[in-house]
Amino acid sequence: MNNHQITELLKISMSSIKEIADVDMIVGSSMELGSAVVIPISKVKYSFISGGLDQQAPKPYVDGDYPFGGGAGGMTSITPVAFLVYVNNDVKLLHLEEASHSLETLVDAIPNAVTKIMNVMNNKKNLV
């Protein structure tokens, strides 16, 4: 069982995934629209499954192996999530999903909130 069919099936499957996976799917090619340059940003998901089994038979084939059954399948999902826009010497990220924008706003607000809390704590120490 050194060179089993499942090994070959997995090798073929993994090489196919490497061919499919491309960074241009996440950060797309830039497009010029008048004076603006637009770059699409996408979320890419890959799902893949592969498996196999040796079928039970009354006796092995002549070479000593049982019949092999295997299969593989996969799926790619590409979802646009934002556009990076460069116009009038300004770069903007335009979100397509409001939830992503809200989360980004919350993350951006954390440093200011921490600074304000630290200032309040320091003021209370100075009063005591």
ChimeraX attribute file (.defattr): number of C-alpha atoms within 10 A of each C-alpha:
attribute: neighborCount
match mode: 1-to-1
recipient: residues
	/A:1	7
	/A:2	5
	/A:3	7
	/A:4	11
	/A:5	16
	/A:6	19
	/A:7	14
	/A:8	11
	/A:9	16
	/A:10	17
	/A:11	11
	/A:12	12
	/A:13	18
	/A:14	14
	/A:15	10
	/A:16	12
	/A:17	15
	/A:18	9
	/A:19	8
	/A:20	12
	/A:21	14
	/A:22	11
	/A:23	9
	/A:24	11
	/A:25	17
	/A:26	17
	/A:27	17
	/A:28	16
	/A:29	11
	/A:30	13
	/A:31	12
	/A:32	11
	/A:33	9
	/A:34	7
	/A:35	9
	/A:36	14
	/A:37	16
	/A:38	20
	/A:39	17
	/A:40	20
	/A:41	22
	/A:42	18
	/A:43	13
	/A:44	16
	/A:45	11
	/A:46	12
	/A:47	10
	/A:48	12
	/A:49	11
	/A:50	14
	/A:51	13
	/A:52	15
	/A:53	13
	/A:54	14
	/A:55	12
	/A:56	10
	/A:57	9
	/A:58	7
	/A:59	10
	/A:60	12
	/A:61	10
	/A:62	7
	/A:63	6
	/A:64	8
	/A:65	13
	/A:66	16
	/A:67	13
	/A:68	13
	/A:69	12
	/A:70	12
	/A:71	13
	/A:72	13
	/A:73	10
	/A:74	12
	/A:75	9
	/A:76	13
	/A:77	10
	/A:78	12
	/A:79	13
	/A:80	17
	/A:81	17
	/A:82	19
	/A:83	20
	/A:84	18
	/A:85	19
	/A:86	16
	/A:87	14
	/A:88	9
	/A:89	6
	/A:90	8
	/A:91	13
	/A:92	11
	/A:93	15
	/A:94	15
	/A:95	16
	/A:96	13
	/A:97	11
	/A:98	11
	/A:99	10
	/A:100	13
	/A:101	15
	/A:102	12
	/A:103	11
	/A:104	11
	/A:105	11
	/A:106	11
	/A:107	11
	/A:108	11
	/A:109	11
	/A:110	11
	/A:111	11
	/A:112	11
	/A:113	11
	/A:114	11
	/A:115	11
	/A:116	12
	/A:117	12
	/A:118	12
	/A:119	12
	/A:120	12
	/A:121	11
	/A:122	11
	/A:123	11
	/A:124	10
	/A:125	9
	/A:126	8
	/A:127	6
	/A:128	5
